């Protein structure tokens, strides 16, 4: 569990490659500096390779022992002292931690190396020299890790934003496609065709409500929320068209207090739930379908009896899943869909208006 958290910031392979490059680079720099400064002169090229190999093999475990505490500190400070809020505090903690970790690790490895092959110079000088080198290196390593993690998280955030944007566009497309449903339009036009010759007044009402539905769809498709008042107004137009088709076999009741009318929900939420109820249940004279719409706390409840159509097949639930995704974009509240006895319940959260 501990390593999983650390390796979310850096995989083991990424960390290994980074540390190998860092260790070899620093060893080369230190060996050459010591040679040209006269502190520890090289005798020949093979001597250089031997020192490089020996130093790298000893330094790589030390680098891991330094890197993991660095990653732990970085991970902890991400929440306790984020850069955007406590930059100075974080800088001081990371700087002092980097130096302290480096001194501890360098001392341990210097003493171990001295046991294997005693240094020609005084041990205290070597300890001080290595502590300074390790401190400088760890400050550099901490900075590199911070930079790489920031870059990685920035790319991830951009990718997430792109994915969300793409998903939102797809949802809008699916939503628009589902509202301008060819079957709904075909059935509506058939009903209208019959009304034109039999009841001109009702045909005019049908046209008015039909145009209201599609005007609302086009007006709200680009918006993330709509008021409950507008949704209920749209719902009445939608159910008016459905009642022309189903007659008294489809009825509904609405019991919503006026105080909730300015609360928000995703546009066309009610249409998705109502269409789901009408599509999957029988509505005829022998089995009329009644839909109840009422309020429980800050939730809108849509309840209908379960009387499934035999030929409808298994529901994919795509419409309800898309509605849950649209809620996730605008709120932490989640709609619920479940069966309660002989009834199907849709529970839609109502989002409060902050201006109220």
Residue, then its C-alpha position, 0 to 999 in steps of 0.5 A: x500500500x505504501x509503495x503503491x502511493x509512492x509509485x503513483x508519483x513515479x514508477x519504479x522503472x522511471x525512478x531507476x532510470x532517473x537515479x542511474x543517470x543522476x548517479x553516473x553523471x555525479x560520479x563522473x563530475x566528482x571523480x574529474x573534479x578530485x583529479x584536476x583539483x589534486x585531491x585524488x588524482x587518477x593513475x590511468x583510465x582503468x583507474x577511472x573506470x574502477x572508481x566510476x563503477x565502485x562509486x556508482x554501485x555504492x551510490x545507487x542504493x544510497x540514491x534509492x534510500x534518499x529518493x524514497x524519503x524525498x517522494x514521501x515528503x513531496x507526497x505529504x506536502x502536496x496536501x499539508x503545504x501546497x505550493x499555491x498556499x504555503x510556498x515558503x513553508x514548503x520550501x523550508x521543509x523540503x530544503x532542511x529535509x533534503x540536507x538532513x536525509x543526505x547527511x544521514x545517508x552519506x554518513x552511513x555509506x561513507x562509514x561502510x565504504x571505509x570498512x571495505x577499503x579505508x580512505x587515504x584521507x582523514x575520515x572526518x574530512x571525507x565524511x564532511x566532503x561527502x555530506x556536502x556532496x550528498x546534500x547538494x545532490x539531494x537538493x538537486x534530486x528533490x528539485x528534479x522530482x518536484x519538476x517531473x511530478x509537476x509536469x506529469x500531473x499537469x499533463x494528466x490534468x490536461x488529458x483529464x480536461x480533454x477527456x471531460x470536454x470530449x465526454x461532455x460533447x459526446x453527452x450533448x450529442x447523445x442527449x440531443x439525438x435522444x431528444x430528437x428521437x425519430x420514433x417520437x417525431x414519427x409518432x407525433x407527426x402521425x398523431x398530428x396528421x390524424x388531428x388535422x382532419x378530425x380536430x383542428x383546435x386540438x391540432x393547433x394546440x399539438x403544434x404549439x406544444x410540439x414547437x415548445x418542446x424543440x425550442x426548449x431543447x435547442x435553448x438548453x442543450x448548451x447549458x449545464x443546468x435549468x430551473x425546476x420551473x422550466x423543467x416542469x413547464x417542458x414536462x407538461x408540453x411533453x406529456x401533453x403530446x404523449x397523452x394525445x397518443x395514449x389518451x386516458x391510459x397515461x395520467x400524471x400528478x405533480x405535487x411540488x412546493x413553489x419554494x423549490x421552483x428556482x432549484x436547478x437540475x440538468x436540462x431535460x432530466x425529466x424528459x429522460x425519466x418520463x421517456x424511460x417510464x413510457x417506453x418500458x411500460x404498458x399504457x392501455x385501457x386495461x393497464x393505465x400508466x400513472x406517473x407521480x412527480x413529487x418532492x422529498x427533502x431536496x429531491x424530485x421523485x418520479x414514480x411509476x408502476x412497473x408493468x413491462x412491455x413484453x416485446x421491449x427487450x432488456x433495457x440498456x439504461x443508456x439514458x439514465x447513465x448519461x443523466x448520472x454523468x451530467x449530474x457528476x459534472x455539476x454536482x457531488x449529488x447523484x441521482x438514484x434509480x431503483x425498484x421499490x415493490x411494484x414501482x420504479x423510482x427515479x430520485x433526482x437531486x435538486x441543486x440549490x440556487x446560491x442566490x436564494 
